[in-house]
Amino acid sequence: MSRLPGLHGALLGRLLAVLALAAASLVFLGGPAQACSCAMVPTSRLVEGADQVFTGSVTSVDAPAGTQHRVFTVAVDRAYKGEVSPVMRVATNAQPSACGLDVPEGTPYLFLTTSQGVYAGRGDDASGDDVVFTGSCSGSEPAAKPTLARIEKAIGPGQVAASPSPDHAVRADSDDPDEGLPAWPFIGGVVLIALVAGTITARRTT
């Protein structure tokens, strides 16, 4: 029973990630357009909800045919959490009104991302998937000094990314102090809350 508070915190962080990314997916699937609205969530919760936290610069942007999202190719310079390769592919909604990111090429940026398995509802870390997901309410933002100071206070200094090489990834771990960053949208989350609540109940009973 003593482990439940920590488990609850981790599941709450993951719930926030699923809610935000699933809200964006409603637009990917052609749902009604609405403005993106972000709440204030502590940095520790953003970090818990993210599968990867890293900084880097966009080197190219793709817009796959038949989709409503764009994919950034990011040259990573520092990894703070998760399986982070020297080059990451980060997907986001193409429309800012649907919480999509617009990241100029060459701009140093902080990315908090969720792996494809979580985004697709599989509930795993999906470390083999080559695309991760983010949005304007995920905590991703330009890598200004105050932003990096908050992240490093919450998660530590991270690790410098290695030179790009096949199948290479950096594993970084996180801590859990509290600060605040603009964060997740609470859009269309009733069904998802019920699903995640069921998962929490199932885990507590096992």
Backbone hydrogen bonds, N-H to C=O, Kabsch-Sander energy under -0.5 kcal/mol:
donor,donor_aa,acceptor,acceptor_aa,energy
4,L,1,M,-1.4
7,L,3,R,-2.3
8,H,4,L,-3.2
9,G,5,P,-2.1
10,A,6,G,-2.1
11,L,7,L,-2.6
12,L,8,H,-2.5
13,G,9,G,-2.1
14,R,10,A,-2.2
15,L,11,L,-2.6
16,L,12,L,-2.2
17,A,13,G,-1.8
18,V,14,R,-2.7
19,L,15,L,-2.7
20,A,16,L,-2.2
21,L,17,A,-2.4
22,A,18,V,-2.6
23,A,19,L,-2.0
24,A,20,A,-1.7
25,S,21,L,-1.8
26,L,22,A,-1.3
27,V,23,A,-0.7
27,V,24,A,-0.9
28,F,24,A,-1.7
29,L,25,S,-2.2
30,G,27,V,-1.8
31,G,26,L,-3.3
39,A,184,W,-1.7
41,V,39,A,-0.6
41,V,181,L,-1.6
43,T,179,E,-2.6
45,R,42,P,-0.7
46,L,42,P,-2.0
47,V,43,T,-2.8
48,E,44,S,-2.1
49,G,45,R,-2.3
50,A,46,L,-1.3
51,D,113,T,-2.4
52,Q,113,T,-1.8
53,V,81,K,-1.8
54,F,111,F,-2.2
55,T,78,R,-2.6
56,G,109,Y,-2.1
57,S,75,A,-1.9
58,V,107,T,-0.5
59,T,73,T,-3.2
60,S,73,T,-1.1
62,D,71,V,-2.7
67,T,64,P,-1.4
70,R,92,T,-2.4
71,V,62,D,-3.1
72,F,90,V,-3.4
73,T,60,S,-2.6
74,V,72,F,-0.6
74,V,88,M,-3.3
75,A,57,S,-2.8
76,V,74,V,-0.8
76,V,86,P,-2.8
77,D,55,T,-2.4
78,R,55,T,-1.4
79,A,159,Q,-3.0
80,Y,53,V,-3.3
81,K,53,V,-1.8
82,G,172,A,-2.4
84,V,82,G,-0.9
84,V,170,V,-2.8
85,S,83,E,-0.5
88,M,74,V,-2.4
89,R,130,D,-0.6
90,V,72,F,-2.8
90,V,88,M,-0.6
91,A,89,R,-0.5
91,A,132,V,-3.5
92,T,70,R,-2.2
94,A,68,Q,-2.5
98,A,95,Q,-1.6
99,C,96,P,-1.7
100,G,95,Q,-1.8
103,V,101,L,-0.5
106,G,58,V,-2.2
107,T,104,P,-1.6
109,Y,56,G,-2.6
110,L,141,E,-3.1
111,F,54,F,-3.4
111,F,109,Y,-0.5
113,T,52,Q,-2.6
113,T,111,F,-0.5
114,T,133,F,-2.5
116,Q,131,V,-0.6
119,Y,115,S,-2.1
120,A,116,Q,-2.5
121,G,118,V,-1.4
122,R,117,G,-3.0
123,G,117,G,-0.7
129,D,126,A,-1.6
132,V,89,R,-2.6
133,F,114,T,-2.7
134,T,91,A,-2.0
136,S,99,C,-2.5
138,S,135,G,-1.6
140,S,135,G,-0.6
141,E,110,L,-1.5
143,A,108,P,-2.0
144,A,142,P,-2.2
148,L,144,A,-2.5
149,A,145,K,-2.3
150,R,146,P,-1.9
151,I,147,T,-2.2
152,E,148,L,-2.9
153,K,149,A,-1.8
154,A,150,R,-1.7
155,I,151,I,-2.6
156,G,152,E,-1.8
159,Q,79,A,-2.7
161,A,77,D,-1.7
168,H,165,S,-1.5
170,V,84,V,-4.1
172,A,82,G,-1.3
172,A,170,V,-0.6
181,L,41,V,-1.9
183,A,39,A,-3.5
187,I,185,P,-0.9
193,I,189,G,-2.7
194,A,190,V,-1.9
195,L,191,V,-2.1
196,V,192,L,-2.8
197,A,193,I,-2.7
198,G,194,A,-1.9
199,T,195,L,-1.7
200,I,196,V,-2.5
201,T,197,A,-2.4
202,A,198,G,-2.3
203,R,199,T,-2.3
204,R,200,I,-2.1
205,T,201,T,-1.5
206,T,202,A,-0.6
206,T,203,R,-0.7
